[in-house]
Amino acid sequence: MRPTEEDGAQPAYSHLVEALAAHAEEHDETGDLPAKGIRAVHDAGLLTWTVGARYGGPGGGLAGTVRLLAALGQGDPSVALISAMTLFAHAAQARTGAWPAGVYASVLAESAERPTLINALRVEPELGTPARGGLPATVARRAGDGWELTGHKIFSTGAPALRWMQVWARTDETPVRTGAFLVRGDAPGIAIDRTWNHLGLRASRSDDVTFAGTPAVAALDLAEPGPPGGDPGGLRSWNALGIGAIYLGVARAARDWLVRYLHERVPANLGAPLATLPRFQAEVGEIEAQLLTAGTLLDTLAARADAGEDVPAGLAKTVATRAAIDAVQRAVALIGNAALTRNNPLQRHLRDVLCGRIHTPQDDAVLGAAGRSALEGPR
């Protein structure tokens, strides 16, 4: 399955969605890495969808990636989030060429044979998300011609399966510089602590990773620290719209379950499916309106971003995740007590979709920036 920008519509992924959904409950229960799902995405040729054309890849753009991530989120959002990090890394390389040529060539060669996962490790226990400013506590020190890392990262999605880590660190120089240091997942001095025990996306294995004199293969974009809100690789829109799409996919899965349930549930005192009642029809209509609006917003802005426009991606992520959360909550309220039973997929979708609030950019930062911009504009 190698979609083009033209034919990457949602129906093209229906079999993949079903394959991921078949194991999503199992992964949620165990919290283990969803290896089967990651392998399915790889086997479909989609983990390298964003590899640049100059490297012989499909050169997938943001619009196609948004559609893909919405589909993966509909099947298993933990698989979607892990896959998104790799897709974003390839997209950044296509635009910046920051990785050393030989290193990236080896990544592509390995990717042709097996899932080769990449993620940027940035969040730390003391600092939190770097999007709000501050310097990392992780330190890179000179070791001959290279660098060695010492530090602690948290919320490292896909940690036990990462082949490559882009570790945000500060140098021990004066003046200090910061940048991303490329580390192989099998390098010495790496310890992965299984700390991820979350309400939602339980199989994303966003564990703690510590580095103790770990050698880095290369340093990318070393520079003196600047103000927060930078956009390495020009991928701020990719992150915001792509993350929003994952949670829109979760809401679509909840909507699909709800529709099936309303057709199958025939109360004895009614003698007809719940789907025939106007109240249920109107509430499903509200859900449809929310999902249509959010999906159209993400698709439209992604296409505009591909065309080179500067788009309000953070606001779109806020709108989309709020719509997704409200849609699932409406489904839960409509069904009542049965919706929160542990063997009901709806409670899993609710737990998963709530995670949409915590991803950068977060709502308060997005809305504050949008408000300031509007208030400082023409009056």
N, C-alpha and C positions, 0 to 999 in steps of 0.2 A: 504494500500500500504506500504509494509515493504521490501524495496529492500535489497538484499545482495550485497556484494562486487562484485559478479559475474554478477548479473542481473540488476545492477543499471544503465543501459544505458539510453540515452535520450528518446527513444520511450516509456519507462515505465511511463514517466511523462506527456504524451501528454494531457490527460484529465485534469490534474491539471493545466498545462500551459493555456489551454483554459478557465478554471474556473477563473484563476487570470486575464487573459487578458480581460475577459468580464466586469470587474469592474475597470480596470486600468485607463481608461480615466476619469471616474467619480471621482476616488480618486485624480487624478492629478488636476482636476478642483476645487475641494473643499479644497484640502490640509488636509482633515480629515484622521485620522488613518484608515488604510485599514483593518478594523476588519474582514470583510468577507473573505479576502484573508488569513489572519493569521489563522482564524478558519479552512479554507480549508487545510492549511498545517498541522495543528494539527490533523484534522480528518483523514488525510492520514497517520498519525503516524510518520511524518517526523520531527517535532520539537524536538523529542528525538532520532533522528537517531544516534547521536554521544554519547549517554549515554553508558558508559563502560560496558563490559560484566560482570565485577565483581559486577555491580549494577543491573544485570538482563536486561541490555539494548542491543541493536543491536551491539554496539561496532563499529559503522561505522567509516571507515578511511577517510583520506584526499581525496583519489581518488574518492570515492563515493560521498563525500561532494562537491567536485568540480563539478561533473556531476549534482548533485542536485541543487546547487546554479546557475549554468548556466541555468537550466530549469526554476527555479523561476524567474531569471532575465529576461528571455524571456517572461514570463507572466506578471509580475509586479515587477520591480526592488525595489520599496519601500518595498514590502512584503519580497523580497529576502534579503535586507539589515537588516531588523528587525530580520528575522529568522536566518541570519548568526550569529548575536551576541549571540543568545541563543545556537546555534550549537557549536560555538567556546567555550563558557563557559562550556558546558558539556564535550567537548573534553579535555579541560584543567583539569577538575576534574578527568576524566578517567586516566590522566597521573600523576597527582600530589596528588590527594586525599586531597587537601588543605581545603576544606569546612568541618566543623564539621559533623560527621556522622549523628547525629540526624537532623540537619538542612537540609542536602542534602536528607535524606530520606523523609522529608516533601515535598521538592521540587518535588521529583519523584512521590509521592502520589498525589499531586495536578496536576502534569503534565498528569496523567492518566485520569483526569476528564475534564481539560480545558487547553487552551493555558497558559503556565506559562513562561513569557518572562524574560530574564536575559540580562543585559548589563554591561560592564565596563565603568564607567564614569571617564574620565581622562582629557579631554581638558578644559582649563580655559580661561577667557577673557584676562588676562595679560600674561599668560604663553604660550598660544597656545598649540601645540601638545608636549607632554613630550618626544617624540622620539628625539627631538633636544636638550634635556638637561634641567636642571633647577628643582626647587622644587615647589611642588604645594602650592598654597595659602590656600587651604582647610586644616583646622586644626582639629585634633582629640585630645580631652582632656579626661583625666581620669574622670569617673563618677562611683564611687563605684568600682565594679569589671569589669566594662565595659568601653565603650568609647562613647563620644558624638561628633558629627561632626558639624562644622560651615564652610560654604564656598559656592562657586558658580561654577557650571559646565555648559559648553555650548556644543552644537552639541551632545546632549544625545539622540541617535537614539531610537525611540519607547517610549520616556519618559512617556507619560500619561498611557501607558499600562504595564510598567515594574512592575513585581512582586518582582524582586530582583535587586538591584543595587550594583555593586562592585565599591566603590568610592575610588579613589586614593587620599590619604591625607598624610600630615605630622603630626607627634606628636608634642606636646608642650614640649617635654623632652629635656634634654641636656645630651648627643648629640641627635640631632633629628633623628628620624627614619621615613621611609616611607613604605607604604604598601596599600593593598586594604582592605577596611572595608565593611563588608556585611550589607546592609540596606534593610529592607523590603519596598516595594513601598508604603505601607499604614502607615508607621511609622509617628509619630508626628514630626512637624517641617520641613516638606518638602513642598516646593512650586514649581509648574511647571508653567513657563511663556511661553505662546505660541509665541515664537519668530521666529520660522522656517518659512520663506517666501522666499523660494529658487527658483532658475531657474529650477532645476531638482530634481528628487526624492522628489517631493513636499509632498507626503503622508508619508514620513518616520518619520515625527514629531520629528525631531532632535532638540528638544526645550532646553531652559535653565532650570536648576534645581538648586534651592538653599536649603541649609540646615541650620537650626537655632537650635542648640542644639539637633540635631536628634540622637537618640540612634542607635548604631550599634550592630548587633547580634554577630559579631565576627570580629577579625582582622586576615588577611592572610598575611604571608610572610613579617612580619615587619623586616626591616633591615636598617642599615645606608645607606644613598644614595651612589650609585655607578655611574660610567660613563653612558651616554645615550647609548641606543642600547641593553638593556637587553632583555631577552626573557622569560618572565614569563609563566610557563607552557609548554615551548618548542613549542610555537604555532606561531612563526613568519612566518613559511612557510604556515600555515593554513590561517592566515590573508591575506597574499599577494596573494596566489593562489586562495583563495576563493573569495576575492574581485575582482580579475581579471576575474574570471568566471562569476560573476554577470553582468559585462559590456559586456563580450562576448555574454551573453544571450540577452542583449539589441540589440546588432548589428545583431544577428540572427533574432530577431523580425523585425527589419528594413529590412533585406534582404528578409524575407518572404513577407512582404507587397509590396516591390518593384517588386518581381517576379509576384505576383498577378496583380499588376497594369499594368505591361508591357504586360501581356496577355490580359487584359481587355480593354486597351486603343487602339482604332482603329481610328487614324486620318482620316478625310474624304479624304485628298489628298493622303493618302497612300493606303487606302483600305485593310490594313492588320494590325495585332497587332504590337505594337512597339517591342515586343519580337522577331520579325523576322528580325530586322535590325542588321547588323554586329556590329555597334558601341555600341549598347546597350548590345549585347551578350558579347563583349569583356570587357565592364566595369563590368558587372555582374561576369564575369570570374575573374576579378581582386579582387572583393569582396570575391568571393569564395576562392581564393588563400589565402587571408589574414585571413579569418575565419578558414580555415583548418589549417594553420600554427600555429595560436595562440591557437586553441583548442588542437592540438596535443602536443604543448609545455606544456600547463597546465596539461593535462592528464598524460603525461610522467613524468614530475617532481613530480606530486602528488603521482604517484605510487612509484617512487624512494624514496620520503620522507617517505612513509608508510613502505618501506623496511629498513629504518634507515639511509638513506644517507643524507648528508648535501647538499642541493640543492640551486642554485641561484634563490630563489623564488622572491626576489625583482626585479631582472632583468626581470623575466618572467612576473611579474605584469605590469611592464613598457611596455614590448613588446606587451602584450595582450591588455592593455587598449589603447595603440596607434593604434593598428590594428583595434580595435572596433570603435574608434573615426573616423579613416580614412574611414572605410567601410561605416559608416552612412553618413559622409560628402560626399562621392562619390555618395551615393544614392540621397541625396538632390540635388547635382549639376546636376545629370542626369535628374531629374524630373523638376527642375527649380522652378518657382514661386509657383506652386501648392503645392510643398513640405513644404512650410513655412506657409501655411494657417492653422489657428488655429484648424479647424476641421479635419485636416489630421494627422493621427498617427505618420507620419514621423517626424514632428516637435517636438513631445513629445519624440520620441526616441533620437533625436539629443540633446535635453536639458538634458535628463537623462544620455546619454553616456558621456557627457562632465564632469559629476561629477567624472568619473573615475580618473581624474587627481589629485583630492584633497585628496584622501585617503592615509594614511600612509601605506607603505613607498612611499614618493613622488619622482618624477623622478629625481630631482636634487641631492637628497641625495643618491639615488640608483646608479645613473651614476657616481657621484663623488667617491663613495666607490669602484665601479667596476674599474674605471680608476686608482685610487691609487693602488689597488691590482695588476692590470696588470703592472703598471709602476715599482712597487717594486719587481716584480717577477724576475725569471731568465732572463738574457739577453745574 
